[in-house]
């Protein structure tokens, strides 16, 4: 997962919430982090939970810090975004408590699918993940990769 001093979030993992609505971050993704590292989980408009690891949190922090307090549009966007965002670190077993609002947003009841996207990861409900897999299979994925330049 780590190379050249960077942490990579790749792969797909299926995990279930425990009775306390905690979810385990895959060990392959957490080994480069300390328990005290801060992650952010936020509802993504496409119906999943987007998780920003510490490196991405730091980038976001710098962007937010550069905006003037008098920039109404920026402050409105920040207020709305961060009101929905959960700041967390994981315990010794790699678990964190997922808020009820985030679970409801992503339509996650018990089972989840954690999907890496290199610099961050997402938490999907199995049904919503299946829909994404369906629309990105075979040539559809190839066309999409060509359009975004990969």
Secondary structure, DSSP 4 states (H G I P E B T S, - for coil): -EETTEE-B-SEEEEE--TTSEEEPPHHHHTTS-TT--EEEEE-TTSSEEEE-HHHHHHHHHHHHHS-TT-HHHHHHHHHHHHS-EEE---TTSEEEPPHHHHHHHT-SSEEEEEE-BS-EEEE-HHHHHHHHHHTSHHHHHHHHHHHT-
